[in-house]
Amino acid sequence: MGKFKRLRMQDPSRFVEDPNGHIVQQPQNHGPPTTPKPLTTEVSLYIASVNVDIGTGQVKFSWGTEDIREALLDNMPFAKGKTKKVYRLLLDGKPYVAKRFFEVGNGPECVSLDENSSQLENEFIRLNQGQWFLDQFYARADETETEVSNNFMFSRGLLVREIIEGTGPSPASGVSMQAFLDSMDYNPDTSIVWLLEPSRGSAIERWSGTLQHPNHENKPGQTIDAFMHFSYVYSRQTLVFADIQGSKGLSRGGNSGWILFDIMTHTSEGASGIGDHGQDGIQAILSDHICERMCRTLNIGEDNIVEGQKARVKKRRVLPKRT
């Protein structure tokens, strides 16, 4: 049999009929090469300073104009959850992820600058507050000689503001210069806020949900179970941590461990931020909990915990501000 030549399909729109009735191919107009859009944008950032009261765990932060950093921010997100978009950012030569809210219950991309700022500030507070409770938990474990997994820590986030200059907000912010100026008409203090966290691996371990906290059989999971119970008692029954998750990273003492992030809380006032279901949320989490060996060895009881808290506060000194 003869050989057949494989024909390549052509785009019909590239052919026209000439005045003599012949079908001819139109000359292609390649034109000048288009300039590729930049993948990143240089941004200037204000860094918030934070202070955590060593005795009460109360978190306070403030904005100054002294700590200004230059960073390189991706224009497009590399990850997206139910409420936040996540972008890569390079700061002081170190890789971070930059988070902003795009959904808070009003529909996608219907988040005002003030809503984004408020929710990120709440998340920043939860990270610092969570680390304070975790420090108290580990202190209690040492006092009672309770064996726990000591390689947990909360992510050391940075709360930052974009410095808006002539070029306008960053493409990643999703805010035009006109929208930013319009927002300032309503609130002169409005700003584009980001929450930065050190970049880590993508594998995530989850120990609880927003309204569920299953009991675990391994040591890390039981440590989280006991920490949740301890925090509830230590807060005088006003708070529980929920949606507890983490990824691998450098933990206490520079050792490999679990870095906790995107944590929610249920509080008696129901005002700690998105996902706070108030007293109903507290009861939902507690109803799943069964005290195992760690809880019993830690002797988690209201009187025991409060007395231990008073004793530790007397020994403490005020720590310097951390930025």
Helices and strands as residue ranges (DSSP letters): G 12-14, E 15-17, E 23-25, E 40-47, E 49-52, E 59-62, E 68-74, E 79-80, E 84-91, E 94-101, H 113-144, E 152-154, E 158-162, G 171-173, H 177-186, E 193-198, E 204-206, H 219-234, E 239-242, E 245-250, G 252-254, E 256-261, E 264-267, H 278-288, H 293-298, H 302-315
